[in-house]
């Protein structure tokens, strides 16, 4: 195969690695494009494992992008949420991929250091050998094993796994979204867990809660407040975003908001609202 064909064969993997490290589809695309240029300029006759080599390039570029983004996020107004990614409904049925792409997981990954995040993604999601991860992150194998163990423990402490059927999770989320669209207060209260949390990302550019909204009653009150301010030419479309049930709220031909719902057992445990226009362009183009 030609160099372009080899790169195309691995492009989906490379984009996913970059997206999970940066939390941004826009930055992931930039990383992939930059990596293609580096791949095109490389002496490919000396490359024995193109997959490992490409993953190394993408990882290093993604780490650079993440470090730069973290400096910018120090002045970010309100909660910072990942950029939502439109996915097919069956992504969630692929347990490993669905979990890694989920908003809940990406939010947890934001609490890791850049090196921990890269090692976790490469090892826990894609099962890269420690030696390849060490080369990609420019660490020793011993250091990578330690980082992997630390990152895995950190994620598990904040993201416990529940043995919940995917269809059951979707059914719970659908109950919430239906009640939300219909303005059914009692149904919203019934489906929300008492300790549920709502995170809203406006980036200081549009109206959004600047702190987490905690508890079912506060979440319902917040959502009803939004509902009382209808948008011009508004329409609401169900969608699968990051492998999770979601709705996309349009105002004319512009995406105003995407709402993602996380559930465990029989209740909604978290709601993620993304309104920052900088993070909604990809959804509008899909």
RANORTA-V703550 format. One record per helix or strand of 3 or more residues. SS is the DSSP state (helix for helix, strand for strand). FROM is the first residue (numbers start at 0). TO is the last residue. Records with the same first field share a line. If there is no record, write none. Layout:
# RANORTA-V703550
SS: FROM-TO ; FROM-TO
This chain:
# RANORTA-V703550
helix: 2-21 ; 24-40 ; 43-45 ; 49-72 ; 88-92 ; 94-100 ; 102-108 ; 113-124 ; 129-136 ; 140-157 ; 165-181 ; 184-190 ; 215-226 ; 276-278 ; 280-284
strand: 191-200 ; 233-240 ; 243-250 ; 253-263 ; 266-273
